[in-house]
Amino acid sequence: MTTKSVVRSIVGLFLLEVLALNLSRSVQGAILGRSQKSANENQRSFHFHNKSGRRVDVLWVNVHKTPNEFVSQNGGEGYPFGGDTSVLSYIGHEFEIREMPSKKTKKCLFEECRKARFTVNDQENQEIVINDSFKVIHKDNRQRAYATANNLFEECQREINDKNMDPMEALEAMSECMETKVNESLAKVEEERTFQSALRQQMTQNLVPYACGDVNFTESREVSNLTWTYRVPTTGERQEHTLNVLHQRPTSEIFKIDNFTTPKFCDAIHIYEEDGKVPMTAMSEGTAQGSMLFQLGIKMYALAREKLWWDEMEFAHMHKQGISLFQVFRDEKGLDLPALKCIGDIATATANAAKGRCRLAGAPPLAAETKLFVVEEGSSQLAQFFLFCDKPKSLGGLHFPQAGVHVAPQAGRLVMAVNRFRDGEMDDFVKEYHLCPNYNTYVHTFVEPRDDKSKQSS
């Protein structure tokens, strides 16, 4: 091997390593548009594709039990050939893919049903494919970056391979070529990301009026469930609540808690409601209702401190910046829509629809007017609580178009939308939301505590 080829090989390996590292960061940053800081740094998701030609099941393996415990990810139904699913998991969690017997023959393709395992790694954007040989193909951002870097390196090698250069000239030419290729590659990635982002935002905006005007619009399903334990300070009572996580990113989160409060606490809120607000001072009125509001506030802030990673968060910080205990948003105009679909023969169904008793199947969707809120860039807002005390006859939901989350109102339900965590960035997923027609919502806003005399409008 000549000196020139040795130098090129060494240079190539070095450049490939550096390039892959930078592309990996660029892919995670530019393509995903998210930082690496997460509410749970060990949490990772993966997307599973079944290309085995057979129905398979995906099971989490609890390796801490002897014998191992296996938990199916969809209740044992499995995934047909061509099926896929997304799973939220953690670094180091092990999963087993099992071939399922045919429903007709009760047998697998071979004498024994095949199995394969994989482990969730520390990379973002993981993709798991089970192929027709029942082998697991595990892809992630790092592997994609190395593949891209290798392709660019080979292109540059071909371009300078036939040129008569000494080692230093070859080094310089390879460096310049790689720099040019990387810049071109990143420019294409950014262009595609910008286009996809603009397209997604436009589509979600166009769909909002129809989502809010559809009485049968499906409420968002949770991506995971967590248990939050709260101990009442005055009595020591232990309360356990299920947090249904509807949206989760390193920079934003949306979840709901059912039965967070009871009607008597809502009655106390109504008593102190004035000019569209419930003031912070209501908690210190010295009345039974004021005491109840204080208990509710204590519970809300206990949850907020934990979810925002801000142990010092207190009522005084919000009150000092002009934040009310609740802002009241009520749709005084309202929109009366039938919640039922028309049934029966065509003549009867049409007659009932004309009288406003029901909606014809396949009828054009209604475009409803919504109340829009947008969190401005640079805002000190951290999060908001949305409390529902009543359930309207129809509609009244909370819609986050960019996150693809729709929450229906239910008495006692609390929704928390985290715009950014402590010392974190704000993304586009939660900064915009709509109150659908017939809304009746109590909102508490959390802003970043500060000691200056500037005020945050409530």
C-alpha positions as CSV (number, residue, x, y, z in Angstrom):
1,M,0.0,0.0,0.0
2,T,1.4,3.4,-1.0
3,T,1.9,6.3,1.4
4,K,-0.8,8.2,-0.4
5,S,-3.4,5.4,0.1
6,V,-2.5,5.0,3.8
7,V,-2.9,8.7,4.4
8,R,-6.2,8.7,2.5
9,S,-7.4,5.7,4.6
10,I,-6.5,7.4,7.9
11,V,-7.9,10.7,6.8
12,G,-11.0,9.0,5.6
13,L,-11.7,7.1,8.8
14,F,-11.1,10.3,10.8
15,L,-13.4,12.4,8.6
16,L,-16.1,9.6,8.6
17,E,-16.1,9.6,12.4
18,V,-16.3,13.4,12.7
19,L,-18.9,13.6,10.0
20,A,-21.1,10.9,11.4
21,L,-21.0,12.6,14.8
22,N,-22.1,15.9,13.4
23,L,-24.7,14.4,11.1
24,S,-26.1,12.5,14.0
25,R,-26.5,15.8,15.9
26,S,-27.9,17.5,12.9
27,V,-30.4,14.8,12.2
28,Q,-31.6,14.9,15.8
29,G,-31.7,18.7,15.9
30,A,-32.7,19.8,12.4
31,I,-35.0,16.9,11.5
32,L,-36.6,16.3,14.8
33,G,-36.6,19.9,15.9
34,R,-36.0,18.9,19.5
35,S,-33.3,19.1,22.1
36,Q,-31.8,16.1,23.9
37,K,-33.1,17.3,27.3
38,S,-36.1,15.2,28.3
39,A,-38.5,15.1,31.3
40,N,-37.2,11.6,31.7
41,E,-33.7,11.2,30.2
42,N,-34.0,7.4,30.0
43,Q,-37.3,7.5,28.1
44,R,-37.2,6.5,24.4
45,S,-39.8,5.4,21.8
46,F,-39.5,3.0,18.9
47,H,-41.6,2.3,15.9
48,F,-42.1,-1.4,15.0
49,H,-42.8,-2.7,11.5
50,N,-43.8,-6.3,10.9
51,K,-42.4,-7.5,7.6
52,S,-42.0,-11.1,8.6
53,G,-44.9,-12.4,6.5
54,R,-46.6,-13.7,9.7
55,R,-48.7,-12.3,12.5
56,V,-46.4,-11.5,15.4
57,D,-46.7,-10.2,19.0
58,V,-44.4,-7.7,20.7
59,L,-43.8,-8.3,24.4
60,W,-41.9,-6.4,27.0
61,V,-39.6,-8.7,29.0
62,N,-39.4,-8.1,32.7
63,V,-35.9,-9.5,33.2
64,H,-36.0,-8.7,36.9
65,K,-38.3,-11.6,37.6
66,T,-37.4,-15.3,37.6
67,P,-38.7,-16.7,35.4
68,N,-39.0,-13.7,33.1
69,E,-42.4,-12.0,32.9
70,F,-43.8,-11.1,29.4
71,V,-46.2,-8.3,28.8
72,S,-47.9,-7.9,25.4
73,Q,-48.0,-4.4,23.9
74,N,-51.6,-4.8,22.6
75,G,-53.3,-7.3,24.8
76,G,-52.1,-10.4,22.9
77,E,-53.8,-9.5,19.6
78,G,-50.5,-9.2,17.8
79,Y,-49.7,-7.4,14.6
80,P,-50.5,-8.7,11.1
81,F,-48.0,-8.8,8.3
82,G,-47.5,-5.2,7.2
83,G,-48.7,-3.9,10.6
84,D,-46.8,-1.4,12.7
85,T,-47.0,0.4,16.1
86,S,-45.2,2.9,18.2
87,V,-44.1,2.1,21.7
88,L,-42.9,4.4,24.5
89,S,-40.3,2.7,26.6
90,Y,-37.0,3.2,28.4
91,I,-33.3,2.7,27.6
92,G,-32.3,-0.9,28.4
93,H,-35.8,-2.3,28.2
94,E,-35.8,-5.7,26.4
95,F,-38.6,-6.8,24.1
96,E,-39.3,-10.2,22.5
97,I,-41.0,-10.6,19.1
98,R,-43.0,-13.8,18.8
99,E,-44.4,-15.5,15.7
100,M,-48.1,-16.3,16.4
101,P,-49.8,-19.5,15.2
102,S,-52.2,-19.4,12.2
103,K,-55.8,-19.0,13.3
104,K,-56.8,-21.8,10.8
105,T,-54.0,-24.4,11.3
106,K,-53.1,-23.4,14.9
107,K,-49.5,-23.8,13.8
108,C,-46.5,-21.6,13.0
109,L,-44.6,-21.7,9.7
110,F,-42.0,-24.1,11.1
111,E,-42.2,-26.8,13.8
112,E,-41.5,-24.2,16.5
113,C,-42.8,-20.6,16.6
114,R,-39.9,-18.3,16.0
115,K,-38.7,-15.6,18.5
116,A,-36.3,-12.7,18.4
117,R,-35.3,-10.1,20.9
118,F,-34.0,-6.5,20.9
119,T,-33.0,-3.9,23.5
120,V,-34.0,-0.2,23.4
121,N,-30.8,1.8,23.1
122,D,-30.0,5.5,24.0
123,Q,-30.6,6.9,20.5
124,E,-33.6,8.9,19.3
125,N,-35.9,7.9,16.4
126,Q,-35.5,4.1,16.8
127,E,-37.0,1.8,14.2
128,I,-37.5,-1.9,14.7
129,V,-38.1,-4.1,11.6
130,I,-38.7,-7.9,11.8
131,N,-37.9,-9.2,8.3
132,D,-39.0,-12.3,6.4
133,S,-36.1,-14.3,7.8
134,F,-37.3,-13.3,11.3
135,K,-34.2,-11.2,11.9
136,V,-34.4,-7.9,13.8
137,I,-33.2,-4.9,12.0
138,H,-32.6,-2.1,14.5
139,K,-32.1,1.4,13.1
140,D,-31.6,4.7,14.9
141,N,-30.3,8.2,14.2
142,R,-26.6,7.3,14.8
143,Q,-26.7,4.4,12.3
144,R,-28.5,6.6,9.7
145,A,-25.9,9.3,10.2
146,Y,-23.0,6.8,9.7
147,A,-24.6,5.5,6.5
148,T,-25.0,9.0,5.2
149,A,-21.5,9.9,6.1
150,N,-20.1,6.8,4.5
151,N,-22.0,7.5,1.2
152,L,-20.6,11.1,1.1
153,F,-17.1,9.9,1.8
154,E,-17.3,7.3,-1.0
155,E,-18.5,10.0,-3.4
156,C,-15.5,12.2,-2.5
157,Q,-13.2,9.3,-2.8
158,R,-14.4,8.7,-6.4
159,E,-14.0,12.3,-7.3
160,I,-10.3,12.6,-6.2
161,N,-9.3,9.0,-6.8
162,D,-7.9,9.5,-10.3
163,K,-6.2,12.8,-9.5
164,N,-2.4,12.8,-9.2
165,M,-2.0,14.4,-5.7
166,D,0.6,14.1,-3.0
167,P,-0.7,13.1,0.5
168,M,-1.2,16.7,1.7
169,E,-3.1,17.7,-1.4
170,A,-5.2,14.6,-1.1
171,L,-6.0,15.6,2.5
172,E,-7.0,19.1,1.6
173,A,-9.1,18.0,-1.4
174,M,-10.9,15.4,0.7
175,S,-11.6,17.9,3.5
176,E,-13.0,20.4,1.0
177,C,-15.1,17.9,-0.8
178,M,-16.5,16.5,2.5
179,E,-17.3,20.0,3.7
180,T,-19.1,20.8,0.5
181,K,-21.1,17.5,0.6
182,V,-22.1,17.9,4.2
183,N,-23.3,21.5,3.7
184,E,-25.3,20.4,0.7
185,S,-26.8,17.5,2.6
186,L,-27.7,19.6,5.6
187,A,-29.2,22.2,3.3
188,K,-31.5,19.6,1.8
189,V,-32.5,18.3,5.2
190,E,-33.3,21.8,6.4
191,E,-35.3,22.5,3.2
192,E,-37.3,19.3,3.6
193,R,-37.9,20.0,7.3
194,T,-39.1,23.5,6.7
195,F,-41.4,22.3,3.9
196,Q,-42.9,19.5,6.1
197,S,-43.3,21.8,9.0
198,A,-45.1,24.5,7.0
199,L,-47.3,21.8,5.4
200,R,-48.2,20.2,8.7
201,Q,-49.1,23.6,10.3
202,Q,-51.3,24.6,7.4
203,M,-53.1,21.3,7.4
204,T,-53.8,21.4,11.1
205,Q,-55.0,24.9,10.9
206,N,-57.5,24.0,8.2
207,L,-58.8,21.1,10.2
208,V,-59.4,23.0,13.5
209,P,-62.9,24.4,12.7
210,Y,-64.1,20.9,11.7
211,A,-62.6,19.1,14.6
212,C,-64.2,21.6,17.0
213,G,-67.6,21.4,15.2
214,D,-67.8,17.6,15.1
215,V,-69.9,16.3,18.0
216,N,-68.4,12.8,17.3
217,F,-64.8,13.9,17.1
218,T,-62.6,11.3,18.8
219,E,-60.8,12.3,22.0
220,S,-57.1,11.7,21.9
221,R,-55.8,8.5,23.3
222,E,-53.0,8.5,25.8
223,V,-49.5,7.5,24.8
224,S,-48.7,6.4,28.4
225,N,-50.2,6.4,31.9
226,L,-48.4,7.5,35.1
227,T,-49.5,7.5,38.7
228,W,-49.2,10.7,40.7
229,T,-49.5,10.4,44.5
230,Y,-50.6,13.4,46.5
231,R,-50.8,13.6,50.3
232,V,-53.2,16.2,51.6
233,P,-51.2,18.4,54.0
234,T,-54.0,19.1,56.5
235,T,-55.2,15.5,56.9
236,G,-52.4,13.3,55.6
237,E,-54.9,11.6,53.3
238,R,-53.1,9.8,50.4
239,Q,-54.7,10.4,47.0
240,E,-53.6,8.6,43.8
241,H,-54.3,10.0,40.4
242,T,-53.7,8.5,37.0
243,L,-52.0,10.9,34.6
244,N,-53.1,10.1,31.0
245,V,-50.2,11.5,28.9
246,L,-51.5,12.7,25.6
247,H,-48.4,14.3,24.2
248,Q,-44.8,14.1,25.3
249,R,-41.7,15.7,24.0
250,P,-38.4,16.7,25.6
251,T,-39.7,20.3,25.4
252,S,-43.4,20.0,25.9
253,E,-46.1,17.8,27.4
254,I,-49.9,17.5,27.7
255,F,-51.7,15.2,30.1
256,K,-55.1,15.0,31.8
257,I,-56.3,13.8,35.2
258,D,-59.9,12.8,35.8
259,N,-61.6,13.4,39.1
260,F,-58.9,15.9,40.1
261,T,-61.6,17.9,42.0
262,T,-65.2,17.5,43.1
263,P,-68.4,19.5,42.6
264,K,-68.1,21.2,46.0
265,F,-64.7,22.7,45.1
266,C,-66.2,23.9,41.8
267,D,-69.1,25.6,43.8
268,A,-66.4,27.4,45.8
269,I,-64.8,28.6,42.5
270,H,-68.2,29.9,41.3
271,I,-68.7,32.0,44.5
272,Y,-65.5,34.0,44.0
273,E,-65.8,34.4,40.2
274,E,-66.0,38.0,39.2
275,D,-65.3,39.8,35.9
276,G,-64.0,36.6,34.4
277,K,-61.5,35.9,37.1
278,V,-61.1,34.2,40.5
279,P,-58.5,36.2,42.4
280,M,-55.6,34.7,44.3
281,T,-56.8,36.5,47.4
282,A,-59.9,34.3,47.5
283,M,-57.8,31.6,49.1
284,S,-57.2,33.8,52.1
285,E,-60.7,35.0,52.7
286,G,-61.1,33.0,55.9
287,T,-64.4,31.4,54.7
288,A,-65.1,27.7,54.2
289,Q,-65.1,28.3,50.5
290,G,-61.9,30.2,50.6
291,S,-60.3,27.3,52.6
292,M,-61.4,24.9,49.9
293,L,-59.8,27.1,47.2
294,F,-56.6,27.1,49.2
295,Q,-56.7,23.3,49.4
296,L,-57.3,23.1,45.6
297,G,-54.4,25.6,45.0
298,I,-52.0,23.7,47.2
299,K,-52.8,20.5,45.2
300,M,-52.4,22.3,41.9
301,Y,-49.0,23.7,42.8
302,A,-47.8,20.4,44.2
303,L,-48.4,18.9,40.8
304,A,-46.9,21.8,38.9
305,R,-43.7,21.8,41.0
306,E,-43.2,18.2,40.2
307,K,-44.0,18.4,36.5
308,L,-42.0,21.6,35.8
309,W,-39.0,20.6,37.9
310,W,-39.4,23.8,39.9
311,D,-39.5,23.1,43.7
312,E,-39.6,26.8,44.6
313,M,-42.8,27.5,42.7
314,E,-45.3,29.3,45.0
315,F,-48.6,31.2,44.9
316,A,-46.7,34.4,45.8
317,H,-44.6,34.3,42.6
318,M,-47.7,34.2,40.4
319,H,-49.7,36.7,42.5
320,K,-46.7,39.2,42.3
321,Q,-46.8,39.0,38.5
322,G,-50.6,39.6,38.3
323,I,-51.7,36.0,37.8
324,S,-55.2,35.1,39.0
325,L,-56.1,31.8,40.6
326,F,-58.3,31.2,37.6
327,Q,-59.2,33.0,34.4
328,V,-62.8,32.1,33.4
329,F,-63.5,31.4,29.8
330,R,-67.2,30.8,29.1
331,D,-68.9,30.7,25.7
332,E,-71.9,33.0,26.2
333,K,-73.0,32.6,22.6
334,G,-72.8,28.8,22.4
335,L,-73.5,26.5,19.5
336,D,-76.4,24.0,19.7
337,L,-75.7,20.9,17.8
338,P,-77.4,17.5,17.9
339,A,-75.1,14.8,19.4
340,L,-76.9,11.9,17.8
341,K,-76.6,10.4,14.3
342,C,-79.8,10.0,12.4
343,I,-81.0,6.4,12.1
344,G,-83.9,4.6,10.4
345,D,-85.1,4.9,6.8
346,I,-84.0,7.7,4.6
347,A,-87.3,9.7,4.9
348,T,-87.4,9.5,8.7
349,A,-83.7,10.3,9.1
350,T,-84.0,13.3,6.7
351,A,-87.0,14.6,8.5
352,N,-85.3,14.4,11.9
353,A,-82.2,16.0,10.6
354,A,-84.3,18.9,9.2
355,K,-85.7,19.4,12.7
356,G,-82.3,19.5,14.2
357,R,-82.7,16.3,16.2
358,C,-79.8,14.5,14.7
359,R,-77.0,14.6,12.2
360,L,-77.2,12.6,8.9
361,A,-74.4,10.2,8.3
362,G,-72.0,11.6,5.7
363,A,-73.4,15.1,6.0
364,P,-70.9,17.9,5.3
365,P,-68.9,18.7,8.5
366,L,-69.6,21.9,10.3
367,A,-66.9,24.6,10.5
368,A,-67.2,25.9,14.0
369,E,-65.8,29.2,15.3
370,T,-63.2,28.7,18.1
371,K,-61.4,30.9,20.6
372,L,-57.7,30.9,19.7
373,F,-54.8,31.4,22.1
374,V,-51.1,31.7,21.1
375,V,-48.2,31.8,23.5
376,E,-45.8,34.4,22.1
377,E,-42.1,33.7,21.4
378,G,-40.0,34.8,24.4
379,S,-42.9,34.6,26.8
380,S,-42.2,33.7,30.4
381,Q,-45.1,31.3,30.4
382,L,-44.3,27.8,31.5
383,A,-47.6,25.9,31.6
384,Q,-51.3,26.2,32.0
385,F,-53.9,24.2,33.9
386,F,-57.4,23.8,32.4
387,L,-60.1,22.8,34.8
388,F,-63.5,21.6,33.7
389,C,-66.3,21.9,36.3
390,D,-69.2,21.1,33.9
391,K,-69.8,19.0,30.8
392,P,-71.8,20.9,28.1
393,K,-74.5,19.2,26.1
394,S,-72.1,19.0,23.1
395,L,-68.6,20.1,22.1
396,G,-66.7,22.4,24.5
397,G,-63.4,20.6,23.9
398,L,-59.8,21.8,24.2
399,H,-57.8,21.4,20.9
400,F,-54.0,21.6,20.4
401,P,-53.7,21.4,16.6
402,Q,-49.9,21.2,16.4
403,A,-49.7,18.4,18.9
404,G,-52.7,16.6,17.4
405,V,-54.4,16.5,20.8
406,H,-58.2,16.9,21.5
407,V,-59.5,16.7,25.0
408,A,-63.2,16.5,25.7
409,P,-64.7,18.3,28.8
410,Q,-65.6,16.3,31.8
411,A,-66.6,17.5,35.3
412,G,-63.6,17.4,37.6
413,R,-61.1,16.9,34.8
414,L,-57.8,18.8,34.9
415,V,-55.6,19.2,31.8
416,M,-52.0,20.4,32.1
417,A,-50.2,21.8,29.0
418,V,-46.5,22.3,29.6
419,N,-45.0,24.9,27.2
420,R,-41.5,24.4,28.5
421,F,-39.7,23.0,31.5
422,R,-37.4,24.8,33.8
423,D,-34.4,26.3,31.9
424,G,-35.8,24.6,28.8
425,E,-36.8,25.6,25.3
426,M,-40.3,26.2,23.9
427,D,-41.4,24.2,20.9
428,D,-44.3,24.8,18.6
429,F,-46.4,21.8,19.7
430,V,-48.2,23.4,22.7
431,K,-47.9,27.1,22.1
432,E,-51.3,27.3,20.3
433,Y,-54.6,26.0,21.4
434,H,-58.3,26.5,20.7
435,L,-61.4,26.4,23.0
436,C,-64.1,24.7,21.0
437,P,-67.7,26.1,21.0
438,N,-69.7,25.8,24.3
439,Y,-66.4,26.0,26.3
440,N,-66.6,26.6,30.0
441,T,-63.1,26.4,31.3
442,Y,-61.1,27.7,34.3
443,V,-57.5,28.4,33.4
444,H,-54.5,28.9,35.7
445,T,-51.2,30.1,34.1
446,F,-47.7,29.4,35.4
447,V,-45.0,31.9,34.5
448,E,-41.3,31.9,35.3
449,P,-40.9,33.4,38.8
450,R,-39.0,36.6,38.9
451,D,-38.2,39.3,41.5
452,D,-38.5,42.4,39.3
453,K,-41.5,44.7,39.4
454,S,-42.7,43.9,35.9
455,K,-46.2,42.5,35.6
456,Q,-47.6,39.6,33.6
457,S,-51.1,40.3,32.4
458,S,-53.6,37.8,33.6
